[in-house]
């Protein structure tokens, strides 16, 4: 008997060449929320930051490229990897948070949508290839994959391109220590419907949104420098609250997805988790395994945050692309391996996917 599987047949990513190292922030003036100076040397602030987040460097997009440009490049790589004719794509789903933000601009641009811009750049003529954007915080790419799976299972699509792209470096307050977390990049995949005798591809998924107390843990706010234009806003976050939310809720969502798949956790080969904060991700994976009364295996969770930073929707697809193509040291996956994708971000939103290669 045949089943319709949702299978990732191609992946791609775009990692900007410009490296912003921690020492490049030594001349920054970091301030408290009220505008007062932080009573520590900048070197001490950065050392503490590195200890908590694990970030040593991050990538910034060149001034002449916007989020849609990064997404386009990742899309081309994924399409070429899959070998499909892009005219046969049924959907292009683009996850982002701020649209195209030109270098030194003060406005985001989503007219037209990034998905329309990327479809245009790809030269796709087919009007039945539907392009749309989703705003779902950092879990946006994973949610786009879940939507692609839903289209395939409903018989509405055979091929879907899902992209996560972001230039967070252009919406940060340089006086806020949290600005050092954020980075730029893009990742993409092609998902195809495959009629097969064995179950593989997307096996299960879980998603949740918490908004009663959590909706504004990430928000747009003023610069900590009170002399700056109050009408210009930057990405802000309540770091402690996000950490507590993530470590308490993400493991449960991961468990829900895994339990639904009927895969035993001992058969899980890799966990591709959103690269938000090294300590937070380590706490999440330990708590996840603790739900099964197990210790977390070594090397189960590849980490790219040390050198790529937090590029929001791009972190998971970029990480998966690097490991899948053998470009990540001491990490690999192969046919029949079962992996888990998971993310947490603004909204607050959490999701997870169990996937068999």
Secondary structure, 3 states (H helix, E strand, C coil): CCEEEEEEEEEEEECCCEEEEHHHHCCCCCECCCCCECCCCHHHHHHHHHHHHCCCEEEECCCCCCHHHHHHHHHHHHHHHHCCCHHHCCEEEEECCCCECCCCCCCCECCCCHHHHHHHHHCCCCCCCEEEEECCHHHHHHHHHHHHHHHHHCCCCCEEEEEEEEEHHHCCCCCCHHHHHECEEEEEEEEEEEEECCCCEEEEEEEEECCCCCCCCEEEECCCCCCCCCCCCEEEECHHHHHHHHHHHHHHHHHHHHHHHCCCHHHEEEEEECCCCHHHHHHHHHHHHHCCCCCCCCCCCCCCHHHHCECCCHHHHHHHHHHHCCCCCCCCCCCCCEEEEEEEECCCEEEEEEEEC
